[in-house]
Amino acid sequence: MRGNLLGIFFSILSGVLIFLIVVAYGRSDRIAPEFRFSATDTIYNSETEDNDLKVGINAYDAKDGDLTGRIVVEKVVLNREKETAVVYYAVADYSGNVTKQSRVFPADIEDIDKNANPSEFIEEEEELFPAMSAPLIPEEGAGETQQAGDENSASQEASGNQG
């Protein structure tokens, strides 16, 4: 009899907990913030800073309101052929929902080449990873040659230690 009462109690408790979890999930903020862009005459050059790139962009969330101060510039990708800079932005609301968007600015490539530190900029993706387009299949016999070389260097080290 006592076992049946404990079973009923835990069944009711489980039902109440499931109900509370469903209610809490239903009330949680799952809507990501949104960006709003306005026109700007910014030209990307060697002196452009993140704050300059944030001019003319706002972020809003239905629950948290204005999130403009939480906008970050993730990266800048230069396109030398088109003389543009693609700026990638991100913003997160207080519930952890994230939105990412990009914006294209005209770029002064000559000024960037002349005055900027090249390590600060990302070139086009294709130029960054040229080896990714090459096949990853090793050449025949490459593994055998490496193993033989390792064995030879190991035997040379052993004989050098003996002398």
C-alpha positions as CSV (number, residue, x, y, z in Angstrom):
1,M,0.0,0.0,0.0
2,R,2.8,2.4,0.9
3,G,4.6,1.6,-2.4
4,N,1.4,2.5,-4.3
5,L,1.2,5.9,-2.6
6,L,4.8,6.7,-3.4
7,G,4.2,5.8,-7.0
8,I,1.1,8.0,-7.2
9,F,3.0,10.9,-5.5
10,F,6.0,10.7,-7.9
11,S,3.7,10.4,-10.9
12,I,1.8,13.6,-9.9
13,L,5.1,15.3,-9.1
14,S,6.5,14.4,-12.6
15,G,3.4,15.7,-14.2
16,V,3.6,19.0,-12.4
17,L,7.3,19.4,-13.3
18,I,6.6,18.6,-17.0
19,F,3.9,21.3,-16.9
20,L,6.2,23.9,-15.4
21,I,8.9,23.1,-18.0
22,V,6.5,23.5,-20.8
23,V,5.2,26.8,-19.4
24,A,8.8,28.1,-18.9
25,Y,9.8,27.1,-22.4
26,G,6.7,28.8,-23.8
27,R,7.5,32.1,-22.1
28,S,11.2,32.1,-23.0
29,D,12.6,34.5,-25.6
30,R,13.4,32.6,-28.7
31,I,13.2,35.5,-31.2
32,A,16.5,36.8,-32.4
33,P,17.1,40.5,-32.6
34,E,17.1,42.4,-35.9
35,F,19.4,44.8,-37.6
36,R,18.2,48.1,-39.2
37,F,20.6,49.8,-41.6
38,S,20.5,53.4,-42.8
39,A,22.4,54.9,-45.6
40,T,26.0,56.1,-44.9
41,D,28.8,57.5,-47.0
42,T,31.6,55.7,-45.2
43,I,34.5,54.6,-47.4
44,Y,36.6,51.8,-45.9
45,N,40.3,52.8,-45.7
46,S,43.4,52.2,-43.5
47,E,42.1,54.6,-40.8
48,T,38.6,53.1,-40.5
49,E,37.8,51.7,-37.1
50,D,35.0,49.5,-35.8
51,N,33.0,52.5,-34.5
52,D,33.1,54.0,-37.9
53,L,31.7,50.8,-39.4
54,K,28.8,50.9,-36.8
55,V,27.5,54.3,-38.0
56,G,24.1,53.9,-39.6
57,I,23.3,50.5,-38.0
58,N,21.0,49.7,-35.1
59,A,19.8,46.5,-33.5
60,Y,16.4,45.9,-31.8
61,D,14.8,43.0,-30.0
62,A,11.1,42.6,-29.2
63,K,11.8,41.8,-25.6
64,D,15.0,43.6,-24.8
65,G,14.5,46.8,-26.9
66,D,17.5,48.7,-28.3
67,L,20.6,46.5,-28.5
68,T,22.7,48.9,-30.7
69,G,25.4,49.1,-28.0
70,R,25.9,45.3,-28.2
71,I,26.8,45.2,-31.9
72,V,30.2,43.8,-32.7
73,V,32.2,43.8,-35.9
74,E,33.2,40.2,-36.5
75,K,35.5,40.6,-39.5
76,V,36.2,42.6,-42.6
77,V,36.8,40.9,-45.9
78,L,38.4,42.9,-48.7
79,N,37.5,42.3,-52.4
80,R,40.3,44.0,-54.3
81,E,38.8,43.4,-57.7
82,K,35.5,45.1,-56.8
83,E,37.2,47.6,-54.5
84,T,34.8,46.8,-51.7
85,A,35.0,45.7,-48.1
86,V,32.4,43.3,-46.7
87,V,31.8,43.9,-42.9
88,Y,30.3,41.1,-40.9
89,Y,28.3,42.2,-37.8
90,A,26.8,40.2,-34.9
91,V,24.5,41.1,-32.0
92,A,23.1,38.9,-29.2
93,D,20.1,39.7,-27.0
94,Y,20.1,39.0,-23.2
95,S,18.5,35.6,-23.8
96,G,21.4,34.5,-26.0
97,N,19.7,34.8,-29.4
98,V,22.2,35.9,-32.0
99,T,21.8,37.6,-35.4
100,K,24.5,38.0,-38.0
101,Q,24.5,40.2,-41.1
102,S,26.9,41.8,-43.4
103,R,27.2,45.1,-45.2
104,V,29.3,46.2,-48.2
105,F,31.3,49.4,-48.2
106,P,33.4,50.9,-51.0
107,A,37.1,50.5,-50.2
108,D,40.1,52.6,-50.9
109,I,42.4,49.8,-51.8
110,E,45.4,52.0,-52.7
111,D,45.3,53.7,-49.2
112,I,45.0,50.3,-47.5
113,D,47.9,48.9,-49.4
114,K,50.0,51.9,-48.7
115,N,49.2,52.6,-45.0
116,A,47.6,49.6,-43.4
117,N,49.0,46.5,-41.6
118,P,48.2,43.7,-44.0
119,S,47.6,41.2,-41.1
120,E,44.6,43.2,-40.0
121,F,42.6,42.3,-43.1
122,I,41.1,39.2,-44.5
123,E,41.3,38.8,-48.3
124,E,38.8,36.9,-50.3
125,E,38.0,33.4,-49.0
126,E,39.4,31.7,-52.1
127,E,42.8,33.3,-51.7
128,L,42.9,32.4,-48.0
129,F,42.6,28.7,-48.4
130,P,44.1,27.6,-51.8
131,A,45.0,24.2,-50.5
132,M,41.3,23.4,-49.9
133,S,40.7,23.1,-53.6
134,A,43.6,20.7,-54.1
135,P,42.9,16.9,-53.6
136,L,43.9,15.5,-50.2
137,I,44.9,12.1,-51.7
138,P,48.6,11.3,-50.8
139,E,50.9,10.3,-53.6
140,E,51.7,6.7,-54.0
141,G,54.7,5.6,-52.0
142,A,54.8,8.8,-50.0
143,G,53.9,7.1,-46.8
144,E,56.5,4.3,-47.3
145,T,59.3,6.8,-48.0
146,Q,58.5,8.7,-44.9
147,Q,58.5,5.6,-42.7
148,A,61.8,4.5,-44.2
149,G,63.3,7.9,-43.5
150,D,62.1,7.8,-39.9
151,E,63.7,4.4,-39.4
152,N,67.0,5.6,-40.9
153,S,67.1,8.7,-38.8
154,A,66.2,6.6,-35.7
155,S,69.1,4.2,-36.5
156,Q,71.5,7.1,-37.1
157,E,70.6,8.6,-33.7
158,A,71.1,5.3,-32.0
159,S,74.5,4.8,-33.6
160,G,75.5,8.4,-32.8
161,N,74.6,7.8,-29.2
162,Q,76.8,4.7,-29.0
163,G,79.9,6.5,-30.3
